[in-house]
Amino acid sequence: MLLCVTASHKTASFDLLERLSRHPETVAPTLIEAGAQGAVVLATCNRFEAYVEADDADEFGAEAVVEAVAQATGIPSEDLESSHQVVNGRRVAEHLFAVASGLESVVSGEGEIAGQVRSALKGARKQGTTSPELERLFQRASQAQRKVKNVTALHRAGRSLVRLSLELADSRIADWSTERVLLVGTGNYAAVTLATLRERGAVDISVYSPSGRAELFAKKHGIRAVSASEYATVAQRSSLLITCTTATEPVLGGEQLQRPERAAMAGCPVHHVSSQLVIDLGMPRNVDPAVAQLEGVALLDLETIRLHAPLEELQATDAARTVVREAADSFHLAGSRQSVTPAVVALRTHIFGLLEEEIERARRRGDSDGLVEQAMRHLAGVLLHTPTVRAHELAADGRADEFISALSTLYGLTPDTGEAEQQATA
């Protein structure tokens, strides 16, 4: 049984999502300790989702997931109660496929989420919390995302949060080539941000990394690295500052953005910047919200960007959702067939075992030319055809248990599920 408990920009406040995203790596192991067979946690700037596989929904349901999340994050469960949705059963695949394709993002069609979905699975593998069915689910999600990208216009119509934030900055910036830009962060988002800045004409770009990776990033992308000792000075001189790190605490605040009069009091050289725009793309927040109160400083954070997200491109979205539904149906059909495979194998093994015994008996009776053996093998194939087809039909209708029960009643056979699980993880 698959289950997803999701809190997103549609159901939860920005502050709650920020709190949930601080230590997502603690959640999956806690879910396993609580009794889940498998758990994968997806934490992005606008959503926090726990995907769980459990034997029995009655024994391990949404309430157990919420309690485990509360325990792992330190957030009271009552704070989570009205801020999440539960997706279960057959709806889980369609939900994740839509998420991976960017259909549930603040900006419909944004591309960064696909990489985050892949990273969530890699993280679960590293922690040892994934399961065969969750592996299959997340792998199929990536396949669905690629198909949406290849056969629909969603990603061409959709804009990433980076692009949207810079579009919102356009009203304040007359000439991007004259901006002094400081980029704080060196991850995937930073690379996307840098490329988008250059598309808009920005040339004076520096990079600072709280984790010490600025030199390597700067060398790779042909920009200037900023050391820790230079950080505050460069921050004060920059007209546009963009933060996109994975730090769990703010990396930019009043200490770095001190105004000229403070700098003068401290004996530092004064380089006046009439106004500064700070764009915070971090989750949790990279920027202390108090900087918005500083004179001449405007702060644009994810919460504000979300309010300006455009309406979905309806035609592209409709086409993408059709692809997602078809991919989800295919996922369930494959899963249903997989669920009945051990039973079909058990039946075929039983019948062919009896067949070999009869063939050996026929040989002892003088079937030297093999005609009897040939006829018997053909008959066995004919007899097995109908129950095999029927098994797959029942599985597709969600009635695989009826076939398994009939097999037990008629032949006393118990399917071996171990082989199917090995195939699922292969």
C-alpha positions as CSV (number, residue, x, y, z in Angstrom):
1,M,0.0,0.0,0.0
2,L,1.4,3.4,-1.0
3,L,0.6,6.6,0.9
4,C,1.7,10.2,0.5
5,V,1.3,12.9,3.1
6,T,1.9,16.3,1.4
7,A,2.2,19.9,2.6
8,S,2.7,22.4,-0.1
9,H,2.2,26.0,-1.1
10,K,-1.4,25.1,-1.7
11,T,-2.1,23.9,1.9
12,A,0.6,25.2,4.2
13,S,2.1,28.6,5.2
14,F,5.6,29.5,4.0
15,D,6.8,29.5,7.6
16,L,5.6,25.9,8.2
17,L,7.2,24.7,4.9
18,E,10.4,26.4,6.0
19,R,10.4,24.6,9.4
20,L,9.7,21.3,7.7
21,S,12.6,21.7,5.2
22,R,15.3,22.3,7.9
23,H,16.1,18.7,8.5
24,P,14.2,16.5,6.1
25,E,16.9,13.8,6.3
26,T,15.6,12.8,9.7
27,V,12.1,11.9,8.6
28,A,12.5,8.8,6.5
29,P,14.5,6.8,9.1
30,T,11.9,7.8,11.7
31,L,9.1,6.5,9.5
32,I,10.9,3.2,9.1
33,E,11.4,3.0,12.9
34,A,7.6,3.6,13.2
35,G,6.8,0.6,11.1
36,A,6.9,1.7,7.4
37,Q,8.3,-0.8,4.9
38,G,9.8,2.1,2.9
39,A,9.9,5.9,2.9
40,V,11.1,8.6,0.6
41,V,10.9,12.3,1.6
42,L,10.7,15.1,-1.0
43,A,11.5,18.5,0.4
44,T,11.7,21.5,-1.9
45,C,11.1,25.3,-1.5
46,N,7.4,24.9,-1.9
47,R,6.5,21.4,-0.7
48,F,7.3,18.7,1.8
49,E,6.1,15.2,1.0
50,A,6.5,11.8,2.7
51,Y,6.0,8.8,0.4
52,V,5.5,5.6,2.4
53,E,5.0,2.0,1.6
54,A,3.2,0.0,4.3
55,D,1.7,-3.5,4.6
56,D,-1.6,-2.3,6.0
57,A,-3.3,1.1,5.9
58,D,-5.2,0.4,9.1
59,E,-2.0,-0.3,11.0
60,F,0.2,2.4,9.4
61,G,-1.9,5.3,8.0
62,A,-1.7,9.0,7.6
63,E,-1.9,9.7,11.4
64,A,1.2,7.5,11.9
65,V,3.0,9.4,9.2
66,V,2.1,12.8,10.7
67,E,3.2,11.7,14.1
68,A,6.5,10.4,12.7
69,V,7.1,13.7,10.9
70,A,6.3,15.7,14.0
71,Q,8.7,13.5,16.0
72,A,11.5,13.9,13.4
73,T,11.1,17.6,12.9
74,G,10.1,18.8,16.4
75,I,7.0,20.4,14.9
76,P,3.9,19.8,17.0
77,S,1.5,17.4,15.2
78,E,-1.4,19.9,15.8
79,D,0.5,22.4,13.6
80,L,0.5,19.9,10.8
81,E,-3.1,18.8,11.1
82,S,-4.7,21.5,9.0
83,S,-1.8,22.0,6.7
84,H,-1.4,18.7,4.8
85,Q,-3.3,16.5,2.4
86,V,-3.3,12.7,2.2
87,V,-3.0,10.9,-1.1
88,N,-3.3,7.1,-1.0
89,G,-3.7,4.0,-3.2
90,R,-3.9,4.5,-6.9
91,R,-3.8,8.3,-6.6
92,V,-0.2,8.3,-5.3
93,A,1.4,7.6,-8.7
94,E,-0.6,10.3,-10.5
95,H,0.2,12.8,-7.8
96,L,4.0,12.2,-7.8
97,F,4.1,12.1,-11.6
98,A,2.3,15.5,-11.7
99,V,4.7,16.9,-9.1
100,A,7.8,15.6,-11.0
101,S,6.5,17.2,-14.2
102,G,6.0,20.6,-12.6
103,L,2.2,20.5,-12.7
104,E,1.9,21.2,-9.0
105,S,4.7,23.8,-8.7
106,V,4.2,27.5,-8.0
107,V,5.1,28.2,-11.6
108,S,3.5,25.5,-13.7
109,G,6.1,23.6,-15.7
110,E,9.2,24.7,-13.8
111,G,12.0,22.3,-14.4
112,E,14.0,22.2,-11.2
113,I,11.5,19.9,-9.5
114,A,12.5,16.9,-11.7
115,G,16.0,16.9,-10.3
116,Q,14.7,17.3,-6.8
117,V,12.5,14.2,-7.2
118,R,15.5,12.2,-8.4
119,S,17.6,13.5,-5.5
120,A,14.9,12.4,-3.0
121,L,15.2,8.8,-4.3
122,K,19.0,8.9,-4.1
123,G,18.8,10.2,-0.6
124,A,16.4,7.3,0.4
125,R,18.8,4.8,-1.2
126,K,21.7,6.3,0.7
127,Q,19.8,6.0,4.0
128,G,18.5,2.6,3.2
129,T,14.8,3.6,3.5
130,T,13.5,2.9,0.0
131,S,11.5,-0.2,-1.0
132,P,10.9,-2.1,-4.2
133,E,7.5,-0.4,-4.9
134,L,8.9,3.1,-4.0
135,E,11.8,2.5,-6.3
136,R,9.5,1.6,-9.1
137,L,7.2,4.6,-8.3
138,F,10.0,7.2,-8.4
139,Q,11.7,5.7,-11.4
140,R,8.4,5.8,-13.3
141,A,8.0,9.4,-12.1
142,S,11.2,10.4,-13.9
143,Q,10.1,8.6,-17.0
144,A,6.7,10.4,-16.9
145,Q,8.4,13.8,-16.5
146,R,10.7,13.2,-19.5
147,K,7.7,12.3,-21.6
148,V,5.8,15.4,-20.5
149,K,8.8,17.5,-21.4
150,N,9.2,15.8,-24.8
151,V,5.6,15.7,-26.0
152,T,4.0,18.7,-24.5
153,A,4.7,22.5,-24.4
154,L,4.5,22.7,-20.6
155,H,8.1,23.3,-20.0
156,R,8.4,25.8,-22.8
157,A,5.3,27.6,-21.4
158,G,6.3,27.3,-17.8
159,R,8.9,29.5,-16.1
160,S,11.2,28.6,-13.3
161,L,11.2,30.4,-10.0
162,V,14.6,32.0,-11.0
163,R,13.2,33.4,-14.2
164,L,10.0,34.6,-12.5
165,S,12.0,36.4,-9.7
166,L,14.2,38.1,-12.3
167,E,11.2,39.1,-14.3
168,L,9.8,40.7,-11.1
169,A,13.1,42.5,-10.7
170,D,12.8,44.0,-14.2
171,S,10.7,46.9,-13.0
172,R,13.6,48.0,-10.7
173,I,16.4,47.5,-13.2
174,A,16.9,49.7,-16.2
175,D,20.1,48.2,-17.5
176,W,21.2,44.7,-16.3
177,S,24.7,45.3,-17.7
178,T,25.3,48.0,-15.1
179,E,24.2,45.9,-12.1
180,R,26.7,44.7,-9.5
181,V,25.4,41.3,-8.7
182,L,26.4,39.1,-5.8
183,L,25.3,35.4,-6.0
184,V,25.4,33.6,-2.7
185,G,25.4,29.8,-3.2
186,T,27.1,27.4,-5.6
187,G,24.6,24.5,-6.1
188,N,22.3,23.7,-9.1
189,Y,20.0,26.6,-8.4
190,A,23.1,28.9,-8.4
191,A,24.1,27.6,-11.9
192,V,20.6,28.2,-13.2
193,T,20.5,31.7,-11.7
194,L,23.9,32.6,-13.2
195,A,22.8,31.4,-16.7
196,T,19.5,33.4,-16.4
197,L,21.4,36.5,-15.2
198,R,23.6,36.3,-18.2
199,E,20.7,35.9,-20.6
200,R,19.3,39.2,-19.2
201,G,22.7,40.9,-19.9
202,A,24.3,41.0,-16.4
203,V,28.1,40.9,-16.6
204,D,29.4,42.1,-13.2
205,I,28.7,39.0,-11.2
206,S,30.5,37.7,-8.1
207,V,29.9,34.6,-6.1
208,Y,30.2,33.8,-2.4
209,S,29.8,30.3,-0.8
210,P,29.1,29.8,2.9
211,S,30.5,26.3,2.4
212,G,33.7,27.5,0.8
213,R,33.1,26.4,-2.8
214,A,33.2,29.8,-4.4
215,E,36.6,29.5,-6.0
216,L,35.7,26.2,-7.8
217,F,32.3,27.6,-9.0
218,A,33.8,30.9,-10.1
219,K,36.6,29.2,-12.1
220,K,34.1,26.9,-13.8
221,H,31.8,29.8,-14.8
222,G,34.2,32.6,-15.4
223,I,33.2,35.0,-12.6
224,R,34.9,36.4,-9.5
225,A,35.0,34.5,-6.2
226,V,34.4,36.4,-2.9
227,S,36.2,35.2,0.2
228,A,34.6,35.2,3.7
229,S,36.6,38.3,4.7
230,E,35.3,40.2,1.6
231,Y,31.7,39.1,1.9
232,A,30.3,42.0,3.9
233,T,32.1,44.6,1.8
234,V,31.0,43.1,-1.5
235,A,27.5,42.7,-0.2
236,Q,27.3,46.4,0.7
237,R,28.6,47.4,-2.8
238,S,26.2,45.2,-4.7
239,S,23.0,46.5,-6.1
240,L,21.5,43.0,-6.6
241,L,22.0,40.1,-4.2
242,I,20.6,36.6,-4.9
243,T,20.8,33.8,-2.4
244,C,20.2,30.2,-3.1
245,T,22.0,28.0,-0.6
246,T,20.9,24.9,1.3
247,A,22.0,26.5,4.6
248,T,19.5,25.9,7.4
249,E,20.2,29.4,8.9
250,P,20.2,32.8,7.3
251,V,23.5,33.6,5.5
252,L,22.7,37.3,4.8
253,G,21.5,39.9,7.3
254,G,22.1,43.3,8.8
255,E,25.6,42.3,9.7
256,Q,26.5,42.1,6.0
257,L,24.2,44.8,4.7
258,Q,25.2,47.6,7.1
259,R,24.3,51.0,5.8
260,P,27.0,53.5,4.8
261,E,26.7,55.5,8.1
262,R,27.4,52.3,10.1
263,A,30.4,51.4,7.9
264,A,31.8,54.9,8.4
265,M,31.4,54.6,12.1
266,A,33.3,51.3,12.0
267,G,36.1,53.0,10.1
268,C,35.4,51.2,6.8
269,P,35.5,52.9,3.4
270,V,32.1,54.0,2.2
271,H,30.8,53.0,-1.3
272,H,27.3,54.3,-1.4
273,V,24.7,52.1,-3.2
274,S,21.4,54.1,-3.5
275,S,19.3,51.0,-3.5
276,Q,19.7,47.3,-3.2
277,L,17.4,44.4,-4.2
278,V,17.8,41.1,-2.3
279,I,16.2,38.0,-3.9
280,D,16.0,35.1,-1.5
281,L,15.5,31.7,-3.3
282,G,16.6,29.7,-0.3
283,M,14.4,27.2,1.6
284,P,14.8,27.6,4.6
285,R,15.3,31.3,4.3
286,N,18.8,32.4,3.4
287,V,18.1,36.0,4.3
288,D,17.1,37.5,7.6
289,P,13.6,39.1,7.0
290,A,14.7,42.1,9.0
291,V,16.9,43.3,6.1
292,A,13.7,44.5,4.5
293,Q,13.5,47.2,7.2
294,L,16.9,48.6,6.3
295,E,16.9,51.9,4.4
296,G,17.2,51.4,0.6
297,V,16.9,47.6,0.8
298,A,14.0,45.7,-0.9
299,L,13.6,42.0,-0.2
300,L,11.9,39.6,-2.6
301,D,11.5,36.2,-1.1
302,L,9.8,32.9,-2.2
303,E,6.6,33.9,-0.4
304,T,6.4,37.1,-2.4
305,I,7.4,35.4,-5.6
306,R,4.6,32.8,-5.1
307,L,2.0,35.6,-4.9
308,H,3.1,36.8,-8.4
309,A,3.1,33.3,-10.0
310,P,1.3,33.5,-13.4
311,L,-1.9,31.5,-14.3
312,E,-1.2,28.1,-15.8
313,E,-0.9,27.7,-19.5
314,L,-4.1,25.8,-19.9
315,Q,-3.6,24.0,-23.1
316,A,-0.1,22.8,-22.2
317,T,-1.3,21.8,-18.8
318,D,-4.2,19.8,-20.1
319,A,-1.9,17.9,-22.5
320,A,0.6,17.3,-19.7
321,R,-2.1,16.0,-17.3
322,T,-3.2,13.5,-20.0
323,V,0.3,12.2,-20.2
324,V,0.5,11.9,-16.5
325,R,-2.8,10.0,-16.2
326,E,-1.7,7.6,-18.9
327,A,1.7,7.1,-17.2
328,A,-0.1,6.4,-13.8
329,D,-2.5,3.9,-15.5
330,S,0.5,2.1,-17.0
331,F,2.3,2.1,-13.6
332,H,-0.7,0.5,-12.0
333,L,-1.2,-2.0,-14.8
334,A,2.4,-3.1,-14.6
335,G,2.1,-3.3,-10.8
336,S,-1.0,-5.4,-11.1
337,R,0.6,-7.9,-13.4
338,Q,3.6,-8.0,-11.2
339,S,1.4,-8.8,-8.2
340,V,-0.1,-11.8,-9.9
341,T,3.1,-13.1,-11.5
342,P,4.1,-15.3,-8.5
343,A,0.7,-17.0,-8.7
344,V,1.0,-17.6,-12.5
345,V,4.6,-18.9,-12.0
346,A,3.3,-21.3,-9.3
347,L,0.6,-22.6,-11.5
348,R,2.9,-23.1,-14.5
349,T,5.6,-24.7,-12.3
350,H,2.9,-27.1,-10.9
351,I,1.5,-28.0,-14.4
352,F,4.9,-28.5,-16.0
353,G,6.1,-30.6,-13.1
354,L,3.2,-32.9,-13.7
355,L,3.9,-32.8,-17.4
356,E,7.5,-33.9,-17.0
357,E,6.4,-36.8,-14.9
358,E,3.9,-38.0,-17.6
359,I,6.4,-37.5,-20.4
360,E,8.9,-39.6,-18.5
361,R,6.2,-42.3,-18.0
362,A,5.4,-42.2,-21.8
363,R,9.1,-42.6,-22.6
364,R,9.3,-45.7,-20.5
365,R,6.2,-47.1,-22.4
366,G,7.9,-46.7,-25.7
367,D,7.3,-43.2,-27.0
368,S,10.6,-43.3,-28.9
369,D,9.6,-40.8,-31.7
370,G,8.4,-38.1,-29.2
371,L,5.0,-37.7,-30.7
372,V,3.2,-38.2,-27.4
373,E,5.6,-35.8,-25.7
374,Q,5.0,-33.2,-28.4
375,A,1.2,-33.6,-28.0
376,M,1.3,-33.3,-24.2
377,R,3.4,-30.2,-24.3
378,H,1.0,-28.6,-26.7
379,L,-1.9,-29.5,-24.6
380,A,-0.3,-28.1,-21.5
381,G,0.3,-24.8,-23.3
382,V,-3.3,-24.6,-24.4
383,L,-4.6,-25.4,-20.9
384,L,-2.4,-22.8,-19.3
385,H,-3.3,-20.0,-21.8
386,T,-6.7,-19.2,-20.5
387,P,-5.9,-19.0,-16.8
388,T,-2.8,-17.0,-17.5
389,V,-4.8,-14.4,-19.5
390,R,-7.5,-14.4,-16.9
391,A,-5.0,-13.8,-14.2
392,H,-3.7,-10.7,-15.9
393,E,-7.3,-9.5,-16.5
394,L,-8.2,-9.9,-12.9
395,A,-5.0,-8.2,-11.8
396,A,-5.7,-5.2,-14.1
397,D,-9.1,-4.9,-12.4
398,G,-7.5,-5.0,-8.9
399,R,-8.8,-8.5,-8.3
400,A,-5.5,-10.5,-8.2
401,D,-6.4,-11.8,-4.8
402,E,-9.3,-13.8,-6.4
403,F,-6.9,-15.6,-8.7
404,I,-4.5,-16.3,-5.9
405,S,-7.4,-17.6,-3.7
406,A,-8.7,-19.9,-6.5
407,L,-5.2,-21.3,-7.0
408,S,-5.0,-22.1,-3.3
409,T,-8.5,-23.7,-3.3
410,L,-8.0,-25.8,-6.4
411,Y,-4.4,-26.8,-6.2
412,G,-3.3,-26.0,-2.7
413,L,-0.6,-23.7,-4.1
414,T,1.0,-20.8,-2.3
415,P,2.8,-18.3,-4.6
416,D,6.4,-17.4,-3.8
417,T,6.6,-13.5,-3.7
418,G,10.4,-13.4,-3.2
419,E,11.1,-13.8,-6.9
420,A,8.8,-10.9,-7.8
421,E,10.4,-8.6,-5.2
422,Q,13.8,-9.4,-6.6
423,Q,12.6,-8.5,-10.1
424,A,11.2,-5.2,-8.8
425,T,14.5,-4.1,-7.4
426,A,16.5,-5.2,-10.4
